[in-house]
Amino acid sequence: MFTPKIPPPDTAPTPGTSLVQPLTGITHPPACTCHHTPNMAPASVPAAPDSRPAVQLTPGSLLVAAAGGTAMVLIIGTVLVSMLLATAITAASVAICAVVLRSLLNRPNNR
């Protein structure tokens, strides 16, 4: 049931042949019906001036960036504070358990 099913050697394709035949002789109709020559050179695109900065900050985008930065700081700060609080609570509970165990093991006859 779990053995691989390998085709017999007479039906397996040889490495030099392919089961997919190449597509030849296909012609595509023109994209439009206008009468122009297809070998026209594309129009030249004017180059952008180099004097302006790559990123232009508007007052609205500065406000969005400041709000996003503030939100990220608050979210990351909340996560870090909660992790620190969880560590502190765990350390306090381990310390209390250690004190109780120490008191139980040091004076077994005083119970």
Secondary structure as a PSIPRED ss2 file (coil, helix, strand):
# PSIPRED VFORMAT (PSIPRED V4.0)

   1 M C   1.000  0.000  0.000
   2 F C   1.000  0.000  0.000
   3 T C   1.000  0.000  0.000
   4 P C   1.000  0.000  0.000
   5 K C   1.000  0.000  0.000
   6 I C   1.000  0.000  0.000
   7 P C   1.000  0.000  0.000
   8 P C   1.000  0.000  0.000
   9 P C   1.000  0.000  0.000
  10 D C   1.000  0.000  0.000
  11 T C   1.000  0.000  0.000
  12 A C   1.000  0.000  0.000
  13 P C   1.000  0.000  0.000
  14 T C   1.000  0.000  0.000
  15 P C   1.000  0.000  0.000
  16 G C   1.000  0.000  0.000
  17 T C   1.000  0.000  0.000
  18 S C   1.000  0.000  0.000
  19 L C   1.000  0.000  0.000
  20 V C   1.000  0.000  0.000
  21 Q C   1.000  0.000  0.000
  22 P C   1.000  0.000  0.000
  23 L C   1.000  0.000  0.000
  24 T C   1.000  0.000  0.000
  25 G C   1.000  0.000  0.000
  26 I C   1.000  0.000  0.000
  27 T C   1.000  0.000  0.000
  28 H C   1.000  0.000  0.000
  29 P C   1.000  0.000  0.000
  30 P C   1.000  0.000  0.000
  31 A C   1.000  0.000  0.000
  32 C C   1.000  0.000  0.000
  33 T C   1.000  0.000  0.000
  34 C C   1.000  0.000  0.000
  35 H C   1.000  0.000  0.000
  36 H C   1.000  0.000  0.000
  37 T C   1.000  0.000  0.000
  38 P C   1.000  0.000  0.000
  39 N C   1.000  0.000  0.000
  40 M C   1.000  0.000  0.000
  41 A C   1.000  0.000  0.000
  42 P C   1.000  0.000  0.000
  43 A C   1.000  0.000  0.000
  44 S C   1.000  0.000  0.000
  45 V C   1.000  0.000  0.000
  46 P C   1.000  0.000  0.000
  47 A C   1.000  0.000  0.000
  48 A C   1.000  0.000  0.000
  49 P C   1.000  0.000  0.000
  50 D C   1.000  0.000  0.000
  51 S C   1.000  0.000  0.000
  52 R C   1.000  0.000  0.000
  53 P C   1.000  0.000  0.000
  54 A C   1.000  0.000  0.000
  55 V C   1.000  0.000  0.000
  56 Q C   1.000  0.000  0.000
  57 L C   1.000  0.000  0.000
  58 T C   1.000  0.000  0.000
  59 P H   0.000  1.000  0.000
  60 G H   0.000  1.000  0.000
  61 S H   0.000  1.000  0.000
  62 L H   0.000  1.000  0.000
  63 L H   0.000  1.000  0.000
  64 V H   0.000  1.000  0.000
  65 A H   0.000  1.000  0.000
  66 A H   0.000  1.000  0.000
  67 A H   0.000  1.000  0.000
  68 G H   0.000  1.000  0.000
  69 G H   0.000  1.000  0.000
  70 T H   0.000  1.000  0.000
  71 A H   0.000  1.000  0.000
  72 M H   0.000  1.000  0.000
  73 V H   0.000  1.000  0.000
  74 L H   0.000  1.000  0.000
  75 I H   0.000  1.000  0.000
  76 I H   0.000  1.000  0.000
  77 G H   0.000  1.000  0.000
  78 T H   0.000  1.000  0.000
  79 V H   0.000  1.000  0.000
  80 L H   0.000  1.000  0.000
  81 V H   0.000  1.000  0.000
  82 S H   0.000  1.000  0.000
  83 M H   0.000  1.000  0.000
  84 L H   0.000  1.000  0.000
  85 L H   0.000  1.000  0.000
  86 A H   0.000  1.000  0.000
  87 T H   0.000  1.000  0.000
  88 A H   0.000  1.000  0.000
  89 I H   0.000  1.000  0.000
  90 T H   0.000  1.000  0.000
  91 A H   0.000  1.000  0.000
  92 A H   0.000  1.000  0.000
  93 S H   0.000  1.000  0.000
  94 V H   0.000  1.000  0.000
  95 A H   0.000  1.000  0.000
  96 I H   0.000  1.000  0.000
  97 C H   0.000  1.000  0.000
  98 A H   0.000  1.000  0.000
  99 V H   0.000  1.000  0.000
 100 V H   0.000  1.000  0.000
 101 L H   0.000  1.000  0.000
 102 R H   0.000  1.000  0.000
 103 S H   0.000  1.000  0.000
 104 L H   0.000  1.000  0.000
 105 L H   0.000  1.000  0.000
 106 N H   0.000  1.000  0.000
 107 R C   1.000  0.000  0.000
 108 P H   0.000  1.000  0.000
 109 N H   0.000  1.000  0.000
 110 N H   0.000  1.000  0.000
 111 R C   1.000  0.000  0.000
